[in-house]
Amino acid sequence: MTNDRPAWGGSDRAGAAARLMLAWVALLWALEAVDAVTGHALDPYGITPRESSELADVVPAAFLHFGFAHVAANSIPLLVMGFLAALGGIRRFLAVALLIIVADGLAVWLVSPAGTNTAGASGLVFGLFGYLLGRGVVERKPRDIAVAVLVGAVWGGAVLAGISPTDTQVSWQAHLFGLLAGVAAAFALRDRGRAPARG
């Protein structure tokens, strides 16, 4: 048997990656629209630290935002970096995203200041940045290195600013731990380069 999996960057894979990320971002906007028309009824599903009942909100919090400006700030980097990450395979991307969301959410629950409420896709955005950089180091393939250089050049400055604990209105904890979770995902879910089976 031969392995007929489409090559990385093939039109089928690119189309699937684009559809996934467009749907993902559309979901974020739809949820914020629901939040707005219900008088911000979804805001309590953010993460309030060290309350056991809040552990159920670790995943939902990554899809919720505090206003349309908040969604807009995350949409373009999530769309672009998510697309680039998903080009490596949809199932692999979903595993990466789940690892980042859960690890980041748990870290926010553990270390964020008491009484805060953290929500938004920025933890995933920072995680995808870390994943794409880490993948370039781990995989050592020209395409992955090129992507790492590209995202580093475009978003590196914003990421450094985002993990600096100077803006009390922004969860630098979510940014920092998302970044670290993304790097960890690049190592944990790296392509181990199995040779195609022949027969």
C-alpha positions, 0 to 999 in steps of 0.5 A, a space after each residue: 500500500 502507498 500513503 496517498 495523504 495530500 502534501 502539506 500546502 496542497 489545495 485540498 488541505 488549504 481549502 479545509 484549513 481556510 474553511 475551518 478558520 473562517 468558521 471558527 472566527 465566525 463562531 466568535 463573532 456570533 457568540 459576541 453578538 448573542 452576548 450583546 443582545 442578551 445583556 452580556 449574559 455570556 460574560 460569566 463564563 469567563 474564568 474566575 481564578 481558584 473557584 472549583 466551579 469555574 473549571 467548567 469554563 476553561 474551554 468556553 472562555 476561549 470562545 467568548 469576548 468582552 465586546 466587539 473590539 475585543 473580538 476584532 483584535 483577535 480575529 485576524 491573527 487567529 485567522 492567519 496563524 490558525 490557517 498556517 497551523 491547520 495546513 499541517 492537518 486538521 486533526 493535528 491542529 485541533 489537538 494543538 488548539 485543545 492542548 493550548 486552550 486547556 493548558 492556558 485556561 488551567 494556568 489562568 485559573 491557578 495564577 490570575 489575580 483573585 476576582 478577575 474574569 478572563 475570557 478571549 481567544 488571545 491565549 489561543 492566538 499566543 499559543 499558535 504563535 508559540 506553536 508555529 515558532 516551535 514547529 520551525 525549530 522542532 521540524 526543521 523543514 524549510 516550510 516550517 522555518 519560513 512560517 516561523 520567521 514570517 509570524 515572528 516578524 509580523 507579530 513578534 513585537 505584539 507578543 512581547 508587549 502582550 506578555 509584559 505585566 504592565 496593562 492591568 486591563 489585559 491578562 498577560 497571564 493568559 498570553 504568557 501561558 498560551 505562548 508556553 503551551 503552544 511551544 509545548 504543543 510543537 514538541 509534544 505533537 511533532 511529526 515523527 517522520 514515519 516512512 510511508 508503508 509499501 506493499 
